[in-house]
């Protein structure tokens, strides 16, 4: 086995290094590891112990429409907006960072506005001002519109009954 050192990045004249351990193929085969396995290390008195762990629970991948609905629902409840970490937990999303393509698409569709908070300098996600109702209606794929029409129809029938 061989320990190797390489420069991972250079920032402001400072070099950051990482170390890699090259393990021979026959040892990998004997322990039953394969490409993509999650390996953890534990330090003990004799050295480092490497062991395979269960793969991280990667939840079901969501598509753009599911992401859009989750974000819209969570922001409807918090019209003042919230940071990504708060929004992520409220929306029940498991991704650590949002897809920049999806975020840009939400902004282009005028369903999302991101602004920097003056007090905390954090990026706050929120529904665009004055457009929150239409954003939610379009996001819910017509469900809210159908219910609004149904409720409007019920109101009209009630009014006509009252006039009689």
C-alpha positions as CSV (number, residue, x, y, z in Angstrom):
1,X,0.0,0.0,0.0
2,X,1.1,3.5,-0.6
3,X,0.1,6.9,0.9
4,X,0.0,9.7,-1.7
5,X,-0.3,13.4,-1.2
6,X,-1.8,15.8,-3.7
7,X,-2.8,19.5,-3.8
8,X,-6.5,19.8,-3.8
9,X,-6.7,23.5,-4.4
10,X,-4.8,26.8,-4.2
11,X,-6.5,29.8,-2.7
12,X,-4.8,33.1,-2.0
13,X,-1.3,31.7,-2.3
14,X,-2.1,28.9,0.2
15,X,-2.1,25.3,-0.9
16,X,-4.5,22.8,0.6
17,X,-3.5,19.1,0.4
18,X,-5.3,15.8,0.6
19,X,-4.0,12.3,1.2
20,X,-5.0,9.2,-0.6
21,X,-4.3,5.6,0.2
22,X,-3.8,3.2,-2.7
23,X,-5.0,-0.2,-1.8
24,X,-4.1,-3.1,-4.1
25,X,-6.9,-4.8,-6.0
26,X,-6.4,-8.2,-4.3
27,X,-7.1,-6.7,-0.9
28,X,-10.2,-4.9,-2.2
29,X,-11.5,-8.2,-3.6
30,X,-10.7,-10.1,-0.3
31,X,-12.7,-7.7,1.8
32,X,-15.6,-7.6,-0.7
33,X,-15.5,-3.9,-1.4
34,X,-16.6,-2.5,-4.8
35,X,-16.6,0.9,-6.5
36,X,-18.9,3.4,-4.8
37,X,-19.0,1.7,-1.4
38,X,-18.9,4.1,1.6
39,X,-15.8,3.5,3.6
40,X,-15.3,5.0,7.1
41,X,-12.2,5.2,9.2
42,X,-11.7,4.8,12.9
43,X,-8.5,5.6,14.8
44,X,-7.4,3.2,17.5
45,X,-4.2,2.6,19.4
46,X,-2.7,0.4,16.7
47,X,-3.5,2.7,13.8
48,X,-6.4,3.3,11.4
49,X,-9.2,0.9,10.9
50,X,-11.1,1.1,7.5
51,X,-14.5,-0.5,7.3
52,X,-17.5,-0.5,4.9
53,X,-20.7,1.1,6.0
54,X,-24.2,0.7,4.7
55,X,-24.7,3.1,1.8
56,X,-26.3,6.3,2.8
57,X,-30.0,6.4,2.5
58,X,-30.5,8.3,-0.7
59,X,-34.2,9.0,-0.8
60,X,-36.2,8.8,-3.9
61,X,-35.1,11.4,-6.4
62,X,-37.7,14.0,-7.0
63,X,-38.4,15.7,-10.3
64,X,-38.8,19.5,-11.0
65,X,-42.5,19.5,-10.6
66,X,-42.3,17.9,-7.1
67,X,-39.5,20.3,-6.1
68,X,-41.6,23.3,-7.3
69,X,-44.7,22.1,-5.4
70,X,-42.7,21.5,-2.2
71,X,-41.0,24.9,-2.3
72,X,-44.3,26.7,-3.1
73,X,-46.2,25.0,-0.3
74,X,-43.5,25.7,2.3
75,X,-43.2,29.4,1.2
76,X,-47.0,29.9,1.3
77,X,-46.9,29.0,5.0
78,X,-44.0,31.4,5.5
79,X,-44.7,34.5,3.3
80,X,-41.9,36.4,5.0
81,X,-39.5,33.9,3.5
82,X,-36.8,31.7,5.0
83,X,-33.2,30.5,4.3
84,X,-32.6,27.4,2.2
85,X,-31.8,25.2,5.3
86,X,-35.1,26.2,7.0
87,X,-37.0,25.8,3.7
88,X,-35.5,22.4,3.1
89,X,-36.7,21.1,6.4
90,X,-40.1,22.6,6.1
91,X,-40.6,21.3,2.5
92,X,-39.3,17.9,3.5
93,X,-36.5,17.9,0.9
94,X,-33.4,15.8,1.5
95,X,-31.0,17.4,-0.9
96,X,-28.2,19.4,0.8
97,X,-28.1,22.0,-1.9
98,X,-30.8,22.9,-4.4
99,X,-30.4,22.4,-8.1
100,X,-29.2,25.7,-9.5
101,X,-31.0,25.0,-12.8
102,X,-34.3,24.4,-11.0
103,X,-33.8,27.5,-8.8
104,X,-33.2,29.6,-11.9
105,X,-36.2,28.1,-13.6
106,X,-38.4,29.0,-10.6
107,X,-37.1,32.5,-10.7
108,X,-37.8,32.8,-14.4
109,X,-41.3,31.4,-13.9
110,X,-41.8,34.2,-11.3
111,X,-42.5,31.6,-8.6
112,X,-39.5,32.4,-6.4
113,X,-37.5,35.4,-5.3
114,X,-34.2,35.3,-3.5
115,X,-33.0,38.3,-1.6
116,X,-30.2,38.9,0.8
117,X,-31.3,39.9,4.3
118,X,-29.7,43.2,5.3
119,X,-29.6,42.2,9.0
120,X,-28.1,38.8,8.7
121,X,-26.7,38.8,5.1
122,X,-28.3,35.4,4.5
123,X,-30.1,34.6,1.3
124,X,-33.9,34.6,2.0
125,X,-36.2,32.6,-0.3
126,X,-39.7,33.9,-0.7
127,X,-42.6,34.1,-3.0
128,X,-42.6,37.3,-5.2
129,X,-44.6,40.1,-3.7
130,X,-48.1,40.5,-5.0
131,X,-47.9,37.3,-6.9
132,X,-48.0,34.8,-4.2
133,X,-51.6,33.7,-4.9
134,X,-51.1,33.1,-8.6
135,X,-47.8,31.3,-7.9
136,X,-49.4,28.9,-5.6
137,X,-52.4,28.4,-7.9
138,X,-50.2,27.5,-10.9
139,X,-48.0,25.4,-8.7
140,X,-50.8,23.2,-7.5
141,X,-51.4,22.1,-11.1
142,X,-54.9,23.5,-11.2
143,X,-56.2,22.0,-7.9
144,X,-56.6,25.4,-6.3
145,X,-58.2,26.8,-9.5
146,X,-60.8,23.9,-9.6
147,X,-61.6,24.4,-6.0
148,X,-61.9,28.1,-6.4
149,X,-64.3,27.6,-9.3
150,X,-66.3,25.1,-7.3
151,X,-66.5,27.4,-4.3
152,X,-67.4,30.3,-6.5
153,X,-70.2,28.2,-8.0
154,X,-71.4,27.2,-4.6
155,X,-71.4,30.9,-3.6
156,X,-73.4,31.8,-6.7
157,X,-76.0,29.1,-6.0
158,X,-76.3,30.3,-2.4
159,X,-76.8,33.9,-3.6
160,X,-79.5,32.8,-6.1
161,X,-81.3,30.8,-3.3
162,X,-81.1,33.9,-1.0
163,X,-82.7,36.0,-3.7
164,X,-85.7,33.7,-4.0
